[in-house]
């Protein structure tokens, strides 16, 4: 849970999107970078004020949010 303290949600920052505390970098943006192949080193070089723990916090936040979600297939098995 310590990592999640690095993430904040404030309606005055990016309209309430989850961001890395003290920045305007959203969790969604960081996850998008990772999903498109950027590695931690590349992101940390681009945003020198970030730490590895900030990136891990984004992953932990996403994991925590998704753990409470249920997804239903819209495809029905006809067999």
mmCIF file of the N, C-alpha and C atoms, coordinates in Angstrom:
data_MODEL
# 
_entry.id   MODEL 
# 
loop_
_atom_site.group_PDB 
_atom_site.id 
_atom_site.type_symbol 
_atom_site.label_atom_id 
_atom_site.label_alt_id 
_atom_site.label_comp_id 
_atom_site.label_asym_id 
_atom_site.label_entity_id 
_atom_site.label_seq_id 
_atom_site.pdbx_PDB_ins_code 
_atom_site.Cartn_x 
_atom_site.Cartn_y 
_atom_site.Cartn_z 
_atom_site.occupancy 
_atom_site.B_iso_or_equiv 
_atom_site.pdbx_formal_charge 
_atom_site.auth_seq_id 
_atom_site.auth_comp_id 
_atom_site.auth_asym_id 
_atom_site.auth_atom_id 
_atom_site.pdbx_PDB_model_num 
ATOM 1   N N  . UNK A 1 1  ? 0.815   -1.203  0.000   1.00 0.00 ? 1  UNK A N  1 
ATOM 2   C CA . UNK A 1 1  ? 0.000   0.000   0.000   1.00 0.00 ? 1  UNK A CA 1 
ATOM 3   C C  . UNK A 1 1  ? 0.857   1.265   0.000   1.00 0.00 ? 1  UNK A C  1 
ATOM 4   N N  . UNK A 1 2  ? 2.099   1.134   0.403   1.00 0.00 ? 2  UNK A N  1 
ATOM 5   C CA . UNK A 1 2  ? 2.987   2.302   0.445   1.00 0.00 ? 2  UNK A CA 1 
ATOM 6   C C  . UNK A 1 2  ? 3.118   2.935   -0.941  1.00 0.00 ? 2  UNK A C  1 
ATOM 7   N N  . UNK A 1 3  ? 3.192   2.105   -1.979  1.00 0.00 ? 3  UNK A N  1 
ATOM 8   C CA . UNK A 1 3  ? 3.312   2.630   -3.339  1.00 0.00 ? 3  UNK A CA 1 
ATOM 9   C C  . UNK A 1 3  ? 2.114   3.491   -3.719  1.00 0.00 ? 3  UNK A C  1 
ATOM 10  N N  . UNK A 1 4  ? 0.930   3.114   -3.277  1.00 0.00 ? 4  UNK A N  1 
ATOM 11  C CA . UNK A 1 4  ? -0.270  3.853   -3.660  1.00 0.00 ? 4  UNK A CA 1 
ATOM 12  C C  . UNK A 1 4  ? -0.293  5.274   -3.101  1.00 0.00 ? 4  UNK A C  1 
ATOM 13  N N  . UNK A 1 5  ? 0.522   5.551   -2.100  1.00 0.00 ? 5  UNK A N  1 
ATOM 14  C CA . UNK A 1 5  ? 0.623   6.919   -1.565  1.00 0.00 ? 5  UNK A CA 1 
ATOM 15  C C  . UNK A 1 5  ? 1.265   7.870   -2.576  1.00 0.00 ? 5  UNK A C  1 
ATOM 16  N N  . UNK A 1 6  ? 1.871   7.322   -3.614  1.00 0.00 ? 6  UNK A N  1 
ATOM 17  C CA . UNK A 1 6  ? 2.495   8.135   -4.661  1.00 0.00 ? 6  UNK A CA 1 
ATOM 18  C C  . UNK A 1 6  ? 1.489   8.587   -5.717  1.00 0.00 ? 6  UNK A C  1 
ATOM 19  N N  . UNK A 1 7  ? 0.273   8.061   -5.637  1.00 0.00 ? 7  UNK A N  1 
ATOM 20  C CA . UNK A 1 7  ? -0.790  8.399   -6.596  1.00 0.00 ? 7  UNK A CA 1 
ATOM 21  C C  . UNK A 1 7  ? -1.821  9.270   -5.892  1.00 0.00 ? 7  UNK A C  1 
ATOM 22  N N  . UNK A 1 8  ? -2.252  10.325  -6.577  1.00 0.00 ? 8  UNK A N  1 
ATOM 23  C CA . UNK A 1 8  ? -3.290  11.168  -5.992  1.00 0.00 ? 8  UNK A CA 1 
ATOM 24  C C  . UNK A 1 8  ? -4.396  11.437  -7.001  1.00 0.00 ? 8  UNK A C  1 
ATOM 25  N N  . UNK A 1 9  ? -5.584  11.659  -6.455  1.00 0.00 ? 9  UNK A N  1 
ATOM 26  C CA . UNK A 1 9  ? -6.741  12.040  -7.262  1.00 0.00 ? 9  UNK A CA 1 
ATOM 27  C C  . UNK A 1 9  ? -7.271  13.336  -6.670  1.00 0.00 ? 9  UNK A C  1 
ATOM 28  N N  . UNK A 1 10 ? -7.203  14.379  -7.466  1.00 0.00 ? 10 UNK A N  1 
ATOM 29  C CA . UNK A 1 10 ? -7.619  15.706  -7.023  1.00 0.00 ? 10 UNK A CA 1 
ATOM 30  C C  . UNK A 1 10 ? -8.380  16.344  -8.179  1.00 0.00 ? 10 UNK A C  1 
ATOM 31  N N  . UNK A 1 11 ? -9.616  16.724  -7.932  1.00 0.00 ? 11 UNK A N  1 
ATOM 32  C CA . UNK A 1 11 ? -10.439 17.276  -9.019  1.00 0.00 ? 11 UNK A CA 1 
ATOM 33  C C  . UNK A 1 11 ? -9.840  18.533  -9.639  1.00 0.00 ? 11 UNK A C  1 
ATOM 34  N N  . UNK A 1 12 ? -8.880  19.158  -8.965  1.00 0.00 ? 12 UNK A N  1 
ATOM 35  C CA . UNK A 1 12 ? -8.235  20.361  -9.506  1.00 0.00 ? 12 UNK A CA 1 
ATOM 36  C C  . UNK A 1 12 ? -7.047  20.038  -10.412 1.00 0.00 ? 12 UNK A C  1 
ATOM 37  N N  . UNK A 1 13 ? -6.658  18.774  -10.468 1.00 0.00 ? 13 UNK A N  1 
ATOM 38  C CA . UNK A 1 13 ? -5.521  18.355  -11.296 1.00 0.00 ? 13 UNK A CA 1 
ATOM 39  C C  . UNK A 1 13 ? -6.027  17.374  -12.344 1.00 0.00 ? 13 UNK A C  1 
ATOM 40  N N  . UNK A 1 14 ? -5.904  17.748  -13.594 1.00 0.00 ? 14 UNK A N  1 
ATOM 41  C CA . UNK A 1 14 ? -6.344  16.911  -14.723 1.00 0.00 ? 14 UNK A CA 1 
ATOM 42  C C  . UNK A 1 14 ? -7.771  16.401  -14.544 1.00 0.00 ? 14 UNK A C  1 
ATOM 43  N N  . UNK A 1 15 ? -8.619  17.256  -14.037 1.00 0.00 ? 15 UNK A N  1 
ATOM 44  C CA . UNK A 1 15 ? -10.053 16.953  -13.876 1.00 0.00 ? 15 UNK A CA 1 
ATOM 45  C C  . UNK A 1 15 ? -10.304 15.696  -13.052 1.00 0.00 ? 15 UNK A C  1 
ATOM 46  N N  . UNK A 1 16 ? -9.432  15.431  -12.099 1.00 0.00 ? 16 UNK A N  1 
ATOM 47  C CA . UNK A 1 16 ? -9.643  14.307  -11.198 1.00 0.00 ? 16 UNK A CA 1 
ATOM 48  C C  . UNK A 1 16 ? -9.050  12.981  -11.639 1.00 0.00 ? 16 UNK A C  1 
ATOM 49  N N  . UNK A 1 17 ? -8.278  12.988  -12.715 1.00 0.00 ? 17 UNK A N  1 
ATOM 50  C CA . UNK A 1 17 ? -7.619  11.748  -13.122 1.00 0.00 ? 17 UNK A CA 1 
ATOM 51  C C  . UNK A 1 17 ? -6.556  11.385  -12.083 1.00 0.00 ? 17 UNK A C  1 
ATOM 52  N N  . UNK A 1 18 ? -6.286  10.116  -11.957 1.00 0.00 ? 18 UNK A N  1 
ATOM 53  C CA . UNK A 1 18 ? -5.219  9.653   -11.073 1.00 0.00 ? 18 UNK A CA 1 
ATOM 54  C C  . UNK A 1 18 ? -3.882  10.076  -11.670 1.00 0.00 ? 18 UNK A C  1 
ATOM 55  N N  . UNK A 1 19 ? -3.071  10.759  -10.860 1.00 0.00 ? 19 UNK A N  1 
ATOM 56  C CA . UNK A 1 19 ? -1.767  11.244  -11.310 1.00 0.00 ? 19 UNK A CA 1 
ATOM 57  C C  . UNK A 1 19 ? -0.690  10.841  -10.309 1.00 0.00 ? 19 UNK A C  1 
ATOM 58  N N  . UNK A 1 20 ? 0.536   10.891  -10.770 1.00 0.00 ? 20 UNK A N  1 
ATOM 59  C CA . UNK A 1 20 ? 1.664   10.719  -9.862  1.00 0.00 ? 20 UNK A CA 1 
ATOM 60  C C  . UNK A 1 20 ? 1.742   11.988  -9.024  1.00 0.00 ? 20 UNK A C  1 
ATOM 61  N N  . UNK A 1 21 ? 1.740   11.815  -7.723  1.00 0.00 ? 21 UNK A N  1 
ATOM 62  C CA . UNK A 1 21 ? 1.693   12.938  -6.799  1.00 0.00 ? 21 UNK A CA 1 
ATOM 63  C C  . UNK A 1 21 ? 2.769   13.975  -7.133  1.00 0.00 ? 21 UNK A C  1 
ATOM 64  N N  . UNK A 1 22 ? 2.348   15.237  -7.165  1.00 0.00 ? 22 UNK A N  1 
ATOM 65  C CA . UNK A 1 22 ? 3.263   16.334  -7.438  1.00 0.00 ? 22 UNK A CA 1 
ATOM 66  C C  . UNK A 1 22 ? 3.534   16.571  -8.907  1.00 0.00 ? 22 UNK A C  1 
ATOM 67  N N  . UNK A 1 23 ? 2.830   15.833  -9.774  1.00 0.00 ? 23 UNK A N  1 
ATOM 68  C CA . UNK A 1 23 ? 3.029   16.000  -11.217 1.00 0.00 ? 23 UNK A CA 1 
ATOM 69  C C  . UNK A 1 23 ? 1.667   16.142  -11.889 1.00 0.00 ? 23 UNK A C  1 
ATOM 70  N N  . UNK A 1 24 ? 1.709   16.359  -13.178 1.00 0.00 ? 24 UNK A N  1 
ATOM 71  C CA . UNK A 1 24 ? 0.496   16.319  -13.995 1.00 0.00 ? 24 UNK A CA 1 
ATOM 72  C C  . UNK A 1 24 ? 0.570   15.121  -14.946 1.00 0.00 ? 24 UNK A C  1 
ATOM 73  N N  . UNK A 1 25 ? 1.336   14.117  -14.557 1.00 0.00 ? 25 UNK A N  1 
ATOM 74  C CA . UNK A 1 25 ? 1.463   12.888  -15.344 1.00 0.00 ? 25 UNK A CA 1 
ATOM 75  C C  . UNK A 1 25 ? 0.442   11.886  -14.829 1.00 0.00 ? 25 UNK A C  1 
ATOM 76  N N  . UNK A 1 26 ? -0.519  11.557  -15.685 1.00 0.00 ? 26 UNK A N  1 
ATOM 77  C CA . UNK A 1 26 ? -1.574  10.644  -15.247 1.00 0.00 ? 26 UNK A CA 1 
ATOM 78  C C  . UNK A 1 26 ? -1.085  9.201   -15.276 1.00 0.00 ? 26 UNK A C  1 
ATOM 79  N N  . UNK A 1 27 ? -1.711  8.408   -14.429 1.00 0.00 ? 27 UNK A N  1 
ATOM 80  C CA . UNK A 1 27 ? -1.445  6.969   -14.426 1.00 0.00 ? 27 UNK A CA 1 
ATOM 81  C C  . UNK A 1 27 ? -1.743  6.411   -15.813 1.00 0.00 ? 27 UNK A C  1 
ATOM 82  N N  . UNK A 1 28 ? -2.825  6.852   -16.404 1.00 0.00 ? 28 UNK A N  1 
ATOM 83  C CA . UNK A 1 28 ? -3.216  6.394   -17.741 1.00 0.00 ? 28 UNK A CA 1 
ATOM 84  C C  . UNK A 1 28 ? -2.110  6.679   -18.755 1.00 0.00 ? 28 UNK A C  1 
ATOM 85  N N  . UNK A 1 29 ? -1.514  7.862   -18.690 1.00 0.00 ? 29 UNK A N  1 
ATOM 86  C CA . UNK A 1 29 ? -0.454  8.229   -19.622 1.00 0.00 ? 29 UNK A CA 1 
ATOM 87  C C  . UNK A 1 29 ? 0.764   7.312   -19.449 1.00 0.00 ? 29 UNK A C  1 
ATOM 88  N N  . UNK A 1 30 ? 1.163   7.095   -18.202 1.00 0.00 ? 30 UNK A N  1 
ATOM 89  C CA . UNK A 1 30 ? 2.327   6.234   -17.933 1.00 0.00 ? 30 UNK A CA 1 
ATOM 90  C C  . UNK A 1 30 ? 2.046   4.810   -18.393 1.00 0.00 ? 30 UNK A C  1 
ATOM 91  N N  . UNK A 1 31 ? 0.851   4.299   -18.104 1.00 0.00 ? 31 UNK A N  1 
ATOM 92  C CA . UNK A 1 31 ? 0.499   2.949   -18.560 1.00 0.00 ? 31 UNK A CA 1 
ATOM 93  C C  . UNK A 1 31 ? 0.506   2.864   -20.082 1.00 0.00 ? 31 UNK A C  1 
ATOM 94  N N  . UNK A 1 32 ? 0.066   3.927   -20.730 1.00 0.00 ? 32 UNK A N  1 
ATOM 95  C CA . UNK A 1 32 ? 0.099   3.965   -22.193 1.00 0.00 ? 32 UNK A CA 1 
ATOM 96  C C  . UNK A 1 32 ? 1.512   3.892   -22.730 1.00 0.00 ? 32 UNK A C  1 
ATOM 97  N N  . UNK A 1 33 ? 2.434   4.615   -22.090 1.00 0.00 ? 33 UNK A N  1 
ATOM 98  C CA . UNK A 1 33 ? 3.839   4.543   -22.505 1.00 0.00 ? 33 UNK A CA 1 
ATOM 99  C C  . UNK A 1 33 ? 4.364   3.117   -22.380 1.00 0.00 ? 33 UNK A C  1 
ATOM 100 N N  . UNK A 1 34 ? 4.083   2.500   -21.244 1.00 0.00 ? 34 UNK A N  1 
ATOM 101 C CA . UNK A 1 34 ? 4.542   1.128   -21.018 1.00 0.00 ? 34 UNK A CA 1 
ATOM 102 C C  . UNK A 1 34 ? 3.902   0.166   -22.013 1.00 0.00 ? 34 UNK A C  1 
ATOM 103 N N  . UNK A 1 35 ? 2.619   0.333   -22.268 1.00 0.00 ? 35 UNK A N  1 
ATOM 104 C CA . UNK A 1 35 ? 1.904   -0.550  -23.190 1.00 0.00 ? 35 UNK A CA 1 
ATOM 105 C C  . UNK A 1 35 ? 2.426   -0.433  -24.615 1.00 0.00 ? 35 UNK A C  1 
ATOM 106 N N  . UNK A 1 36 ? 2.979   0.727   -24.941 1.00 0.00 ? 36 UNK A N  1 
ATOM 107 C CA . UNK A 1 36 ? 3.507   0.937   -26.288 1.00 0.00 ? 36 UNK A CA 1 
ATOM 108 C C  . UNK A 1 36 ? 5.000   0.648   -26.386 1.00 0.00 ? 36 UNK A C  1 
ATOM 109 N N  . UNK A 1 37 ? 5.542   -0.016  -25.360 1.00 0.00 ? 37 UNK A N  1 
ATOM 110 C CA . UNK A 1 37 ? 6.910   -0.508  -25.461 1.00 0.00 ? 37 UNK A CA 1 
ATOM 111 C C  . UNK A 1 37 ? 7.980   0.287   -24.747 1.00 0.00 ? 37 UNK A C  1 
ATOM 112 N N  . UNK A 1 38 ? 7.630   1.421   -24.155 1.00 0.00 ? 38 UNK A N  1 
ATOM 113 C CA . UNK A 1 38 ? 8.641   2.171   -23.405 1.00 0.00 ? 38 UNK A CA 1 
ATOM 114 C C  . UNK A 1 38 ? 9.017   1.367   -22.167 1.00 0.00 ? 38 UNK A C  1 
ATOM 115 N N  . UNK A 1 39 ? 10.292  1.372   -21.830 1.00 0.00 ? 39 UNK A N  1 
ATOM 116 C CA . UNK A 1 39 ? 10.688  0.696   -20.600 1.00 0.00 ? 39 UNK A CA 1 
ATOM 117 C C  . UNK A 1 39 ? 10.923  1.727   -19.498 1.00 0.00 ? 39 UNK A C  1 
ATOM 118 N N  . UNK A 1 40 ? 11.104  1.234   -18.297 1.00 0.00 ? 40 UNK A N  1 
ATOM 119 C CA . UNK A 1 40 ? 11.265  2.135   -17.159 1.00 0.00 ? 40 UNK A CA 1 
ATOM 120 C C  . UNK A 1 40 ? 12.399  3.131   -17.400 1.00 0.00 ? 40 UNK A C  1 
ATOM 121 N N  . UNK A 1 41 ? 13.503  2.649   -17.918 1.00 0.00 ? 41 UNK A N  1 
ATOM 122 C CA . UNK A 1 41 ? 14.665  3.517   -18.150 1.00 0.00 ? 41 UNK A CA 1 
ATOM 123 C C  . UNK A 1 41 ? 14.346  4.668   -19.080 1.00 0.00 ? 41 UNK A C  1 
ATOM 124 N N  . UNK A 1 42 ? 13.641  4.391   -20.151 1.00 0.00 ? 42 UNK A N  1 
ATOM 125 C CA . UNK A 1 42 ? 13.275  5.443   -21.100 1.00 0.00 ? 42 UNK A CA 1 
ATOM 126 C C  . UNK A 1 42 ? 12.379  6.490   -20.445 1.00 0.00 ? 42 UNK A C  1 
ATOM 127 N N  . UNK A 1 43 ? 11.408  6.035   -19.681 1.00 0.00 ? 43 UNK A N  1 
ATOM 128 C CA . UNK A 1 43 ? 10.484  6.972   -19.034 1.00 0.00 ? 43 UNK A CA 1 
ATOM 129 C C  . UNK A 1 43 ? 11.221  7.797   -17.990 1.00 0.00 ? 43 UNK A C  1 
ATOM 130 N N  . UNK A 1 44 ? 12.069  7.154   -17.207 1.00 0.00 ? 44 UNK A N  1 
ATOM 131 C CA . UNK A 1 44 ? 12.810  7.875   -16.168 1.00 0.00 ? 44 UNK A CA 1 
ATOM 132 C C  . UNK A 1 44 ? 13.804  8.870   -16.769 1.00 0.00 ? 44 UNK A C  1 
ATOM 133 N N  . UNK A 1 45 ? 14.363  8.552   -17.925 1.00 0.00 ? 45 UNK A N  1 
ATOM 134 C CA . UNK A 1 45 ? 15.253  9.503   -18.599 1.00 0.00 ? 45 UNK A CA 1 
ATOM 135 C C  . UNK A 1 45 ? 14.485  10.699  -19.140 1.00 0.00 ? 45 UNK A C  1 
ATOM 136 N N  . UNK A 1 46 ? 13.278  10.470  -19.623 1.00 0.00 ? 46 UNK A N  1 
ATOM 137 C CA . UNK A 1 46 ? 12.450  11.541  -20.182 1.00 0.00 ? 46 UNK A CA 1 
ATOM 138 C C  . UNK A 1 46 ? 11.881  12.440  -19.088 1.00 0.00 ? 46 UNK A C  1 
ATOM 139 N N  . UNK A 1 47 ? 11.521  11.858  -17.978 1.00 0.00 ? 47 UNK A N  1 
ATOM 140 C CA . UNK A 1 47 ? 10.918  12.602  -16.861 1.00 0.00 ? 47 UNK A CA 1 
ATOM 141 C C  . UNK A 1 47 ? 11.817  12.427  -15.642 1.00 0.00 ? 47 UNK A C  1 
ATOM 142 N N  . UNK A 1 48 ? 12.847  13.244  -15.577 1.00 0.00 ? 48 UNK A N  1 
ATOM 143 C CA . UNK A 1 48 ? 13.907  13.073  -14.587 1.00 0.00 ? 48 UNK A CA 1 
ATOM 144 C C  . UNK A 1 48 ? 13.442  13.236  -13.146 1.00 0.00 ? 48 UNK A C  1 
ATOM 145 N N  . UNK A 1 49 ? 12.274  13.864  -12.944 1.00 0.00 ? 49 UNK A N  1 
ATOM 146 C CA . UNK A 1 49 ? 11.775  14.036  -11.580 1.00 0.00 ? 49 UNK A CA 1 
ATOM 147 C C  . UNK A 1 49 ? 11.062  12.785  -11.063 1.00 0.00 ? 49 UNK A C  1 
ATOM 148 N N  . UNK A 1 50 ? 10.838  11.797  -11.938 1.00 0.00 ? 50 UNK A N  1 
ATOM 149 C CA . UNK A 1 50 ? 10.187  10.561  -11.524 1.00 0.00 ? 50 UNK A CA 1 
ATOM 150 C C  . UNK A 1 50 ? 11.195  9.568   -10.968 1.00 0.00 ? 50 UNK A C  1 
ATOM 151 N N  . UNK A 1 51 ? 10.680  8.681   -10.145 1.00 0.00 ? 51 UNK A N  1 
ATOM 152 C CA . UNK A 1 51 ? 11.478  7.587   -9.608  1.00 0.00 ? 51 UNK A CA 1 
ATOM 153 C C  . UNK A 1 51 ? 10.842  6.264   -10.019 1.00 0.00 ? 51 UNK A C  1 
ATOM 154 N N  . UNK A 1 52 ? 11.632  5.213   -9.971  1.00 0.00 ? 52 UNK A N  1 
ATOM 155 C CA . UNK A 1 52 ? 11.126  3.882   -10.324 1.00 0.00 ? 52 UNK A CA 1 
ATOM 156 C C  . UNK A 1 52 ? 9.862   3.563   -9.535  1.00 0.00 ? 52 UNK A C  1 
ATOM 157 N N  . UNK A 1 53 ? 9.819   3.955   -8.268  1.00 0.00 ? 53 UNK A N  1 
ATOM 158 C CA . UNK A 1 53 ? 8.668   3.674   -7.423  1.00 0.00 ? 53 UNK A CA 1 
ATOM 159 C C  . UNK A 1 53 ? 7.399   4.353   -7.928  1.00 0.00 ? 53 UNK A C  1 
ATOM 160 N N  . UNK A 1 54 ? 7.532   5.491   -8.609  1.00 0.00 ? 54 UNK A N  1 
ATOM 161 C CA . UNK A 1 54 ? 6.371   6.159   -9.197  1.00 0.00 ? 54 UNK A CA 1 
ATOM 162 C C  . UNK A 1 54 ? 5.754   5.296   -10.298 1.00 0.00 ? 54 UNK A C  1 
ATOM 163 N N  . UNK A 1 55 ? 6.605   4.685   -11.090 1.00 0.00 ? 55 UNK A N  1 
ATOM 164 C CA . UNK A 1 55 ? 6.121   3.819   -12.171 1.00 0.00 ? 55 UNK A CA 1 
ATOM 165 C C  . UNK A 1 55 ? 5.502   2.550   -11.605 1.00 0.00 ? 55 UNK A C  1 
ATOM 166 N N  . UNK A 1 56 ? 6.136   2.003   -10.576 1.00 0.00 ? 56 UNK A N  1 
ATOM 167 C CA . UNK A 1 56 ? 5.561   0.837   -9.918  1.00 0.00 ? 56 UNK A CA 1 
ATOM 168 C C  . UNK A 1 56 ? 4.217   1.181   -9.286  1.00 0.00 ? 56 UNK A C  1 
ATOM 169 N N  . UNK A 1 57 ? 4.090   2.396   -8.770  1.00 0.00 ? 57 UNK A N  1 
ATOM 170 C CA . UNK A 1 57 ? 2.825   2.832   -8.180  1.00 0.00 ? 57 UNK A CA 1 
ATOM 171 C C  . UNK A 1 57 ? 1.723   2.880   -9.226  1.00 0.00 ? 57 UNK A C  1 
ATOM 172 N N  . UNK A 1 58 ? 2.056   3.289   -10.444 1.00 0.00 ? 58 UNK A N  1 
ATOM 173 C CA . UNK A 1 58 ? 1.059   3.300   -11.528 1.00 0.00 ? 58 UNK A CA 1 
ATOM 174 C C  . UNK A 1 58 ? 0.577   1.890   -11.822 1.00 0.00 ? 58 UNK A C  1 
ATOM 175 N N  . UNK A 1 59 ? 1.495   0.943   -11.865 1.00 0.00 ? 59 UNK A N  1 
ATOM 176 C CA . UNK A 1 59 ? 1.119   -0.448  -12.106 1.00 0.00 ? 59 UNK A CA 1 
ATOM 177 C C  . UNK A 1 59 ? 0.284   -0.994  -10.952 1.00 0.00 ? 59 UNK A C  1 
ATOM 178 N N  . UNK A 1 60 ? 0.673   -0.678  -9.734  1.00 0.00 ? 60 UNK A N  1 
ATOM 179 C CA . UNK A 1 60 ? -0.070  -1.140  -8.560  1.00 0.00 ? 60 UNK A CA 1 
ATOM 180 C C  . UNK A 1 60 ? -1.475  -0.541  -8.548  1.00 0.00 ? 60 UNK A C  1 
ATOM 181 N N  . UNK A 1 61 ? -1.596  0.740   -8.885  1.00 0.00 ? 61 UNK A N  1 
ATOM 182 C CA . UNK A 1 61 ? -2.895  1.405   -8.940  1.00 0.00 ? 61 UNK A CA 1 
ATOM 183 C C  . UNK A 1 61 ? -3.803  0.698   -9.943  1.00 0.00 ? 61 UNK A C  1 
ATOM 184 N N  . UNK A 1 62 ? -3.282  0.447   -11.134 1.00 0.00 ? 62 UNK A N  1 
ATOM 185 C CA . UNK A 1 62 ? -4.073  -0.226  -12.168 1.00 0.00 ? 62 UNK A CA 1 
ATOM 186 C C  . UNK A 1 62 ? -4.479  -1.622  -11.713 1.00 0.00 ? 62 UNK A C  1 
ATOM 187 N N  . UNK A 1 63 ? -3.566  -2.343  -11.113 1.00 0.00 ? 63 UNK A N  1 
ATOM 188 C CA . UNK A 1 63 ? -3.858  -3.682  -10.626 1.00 0.00 ? 63 UNK A CA 1 
ATOM 189 C C  . UNK A 1 63 ? -4.941  -3.655  -9.559  1.00 0.00 ? 63 UNK A C  1 
ATOM 190 N N  . UNK A 1 64 ? -4.864  -2.698  -8.671  1.00 0.00 ? 64 UNK A N  1 
ATOM 191 C CA . UNK A 1 64 ? -5.854  -2.575  -7.599  1.00 0.00 ? 64 UNK A CA 1 
ATOM 192 C C  . UNK A 1 64 ? -7.231  -2.239  -8.157  1.00 0.00 ? 64 UNK A C  1 
ATOM 193 N N  . UNK A 1 65 ? -7.285  -1.306  -9.094  1.00 0.00 ? 65 UNK A N  1 
ATOM 194 C CA . UNK A 1 65 ? -8.556  -0.917  -9.705  1.00 0.00 ? 65 UNK A CA 1 
ATOM 195 C C  . UNK A 1 65 ? -9.173  -2.107  -10.449 1.00 0.00 ? 65 UNK A C  1 
ATOM 196 N N  . UNK A 1 66 ? -8.362  -2.815  -11.202 1.00 0.00 ? 66 UNK A N  1 
ATOM 197 C CA . UNK A 1 66 ? -8.875  -3.931  -11.998 1.00 0.00 ? 66 UNK A CA 1 
ATOM 198 C C  . UNK A 1 66 ? -9.273  -5.134  -11.150 1.00 0.00 ? 66 UNK A C  1 
ATOM 199 N N  . UNK A 1 67 ? -8.724  -5.244  -9.964  1.00 0.00 ? 67 UNK A N  1 
ATOM 200 C CA . UNK A 1 67 ? -9.051  -6.405  -9.132  1.00 0.00 ? 67 UNK A CA 1 
ATOM 201 C C  . UNK A 1 67 ? -10.508 -6.410  -8.704  1.00 0.00 ? 67 UNK A C  1 
ATOM 202 N N  . UNK A 1 68 ? -11.159 -5.261  -8.731  1.00 0.00 ? 68 UNK A N  1 
ATOM 203 C CA . UNK A 1 68 ? -12.567 -5.162  -8.332  1.00 0.00 ? 68 UNK A CA 1 
ATOM 204 C C  . UNK A 1 68 ? -13.523 -5.134  -9.524  1.00 0.00 ? 68 UNK A C  1 
ATOM 205 N N  . UNK A 1 69 ? -13.011 -5.305  -10.711 1.00 0.00 ? 69 UNK A N  1 
ATOM 206 C CA . UNK A 1 69 ? -13.842 -5.214  -11.910 1.00 0.00 ? 69 UNK A CA 1 
ATOM 207 C C  . UNK A 1 69 ? -14.189 -6.593  -12.439 1.00 0.00 ? 69 UNK A C  1 
ATOM 208 N N  . UNK A 1 70 ? -15.382 -6.714  -12.940 1.00 0.00 ? 70 UNK A N  1 
ATOM 209 C CA . UNK A 1 70 ? -15.804 -7.924  -13.632 1.00 0.00 ? 70 UNK A CA 1 
ATOM 210 C C  . UNK A 1 70 ? -16.023 -7.575  -15.090 1.00 0.00 ? 70 UNK A C  1 
ATOM 211 N N  . UNK A 1 71 ? -15.599 -8.456  -15.964 1.00 0.00 ? 71 UNK A N  1 
ATOM 212 C CA . UNK A 1 71 ? -15.752 -8.232  -17.392 1.00 0.00 ? 71 UNK A CA 1 
ATOM 213 C C  . UNK A 1 71 ? -16.578 -9.372  -17.969 1.00 0.00 ? 71 UNK A C  1 
ATOM 214 N N  . UNK A 1 72 ? -17.524 -9.006  -18.784 1.00 0.00 ? 72 UNK A N  1 
ATOM 215 C CA . UNK A 1 72 ? -18.397 -9.999  -19.393 1.00 0.00 ? 72 UNK A CA 1 
ATOM 216 C C  . UNK A 1 72 ? -18.207 -9.996  -20.890 1.00 0.00 ? 72 UNK A C  1 
ATOM 217 N N  . UNK A 1 73 ? -18.110 -11.164 -21.445 1.00 0.00 ? 73 UNK A N  1 
ATOM 218 C CA . UNK A 1 73 ? -17.963 -11.307 -22.883 1.00 0.00 ? 73 UNK A CA 1 
ATOM 219 C C  . UNK A 1 73 ? -19.295 -10.982 -23.562 1.00 0.00 ? 73 UNK A C  1 
ATOM 220 N N  . UNK A 1 74 ? -19.212 -10.302 -24.681 1.00 0.00 ? 74 UNK A N  1 
ATOM 221 C CA . UNK A 1 74 ? -20.432 -10.031 -25.456 1.00 0.00 ? 74 UNK A CA 1 
ATOM 222 C C  . UNK A 1 74 ? -20.614 -11.083 -26.544 1.00 0.00 ? 74 UNK A C  1 
ATOM 223 N N  . UNK A 1 75 ? -19.656 -11.979 -26.661 1.00 0.00 ? 75 UNK A N  1 
ATOM 224 C CA . UNK A 1 75 ? -19.724 -13.055 -27.642 1.00 0.00 ? 75 UNK A CA 1 
ATOM 225 C C  . UNK A 1 75 ? -20.385 -14.256 -26.967 1.00 0.00 ? 75 UNK A C  1 
ATOM 226 N N  . UNK A 1 76 ? -21.413 -14.776 -27.588 1.00 0.00 ? 76 UNK A N  1 
ATOM 227 C CA . UNK A 1 76 ? -22.109 -15.920 -27.021 1.00 0.00 ? 76 UNK A CA 1 
ATOM 228 C C  . UNK A 1 76 ? -21.693 -17.189 -27.747 1.00 0.00 ? 76 UNK A C  1 
ATOM 229 N N  . UNK A 1 77 ? -21.487 -18.209 -26.980 1.00 0.00 ? 77 UNK A N  1 
ATOM 230 C CA . UNK A 1 77 ? -21.123 -19.512 -27.518 1.00 0.00 ? 77 UNK A CA 1 
ATOM 231 C C  . UNK A 1 77 ? -22.367 -20.156 -28.123 1.00 0.00 ? 77 UNK A C  1 
ATOM 232 N N  . UNK A 1 78 ? -22.332 -20.478 -29.410 1.00 0.00 ? 78 UNK A N  1 
ATOM 233 C CA . UNK A 1 78 ? -23.500 -21.067 -30.073 1.00 0.00 ? 78 UNK A CA 1 
ATOM 234 C C  . UNK A 1 78 ? -23.406 -22.586 -30.167 1.00 0.00 ? 78 UNK A C  1 
ATOM 235 N N  . UNK A 1 79 ? -22.343 -23.143 -29.647 1.00 0.00 ? 79 UNK A N  1 
ATOM 236 C CA . UNK A 1 79 ? -22.164 -24.606 -29.740 1.00 0.00 ? 79 UNK A CA 1 
ATOM 237 C C  . UNK A 1 79 ? -22.954 -25.332 -28.695 1.00 0.00 ? 79 UNK A C  1 
# 
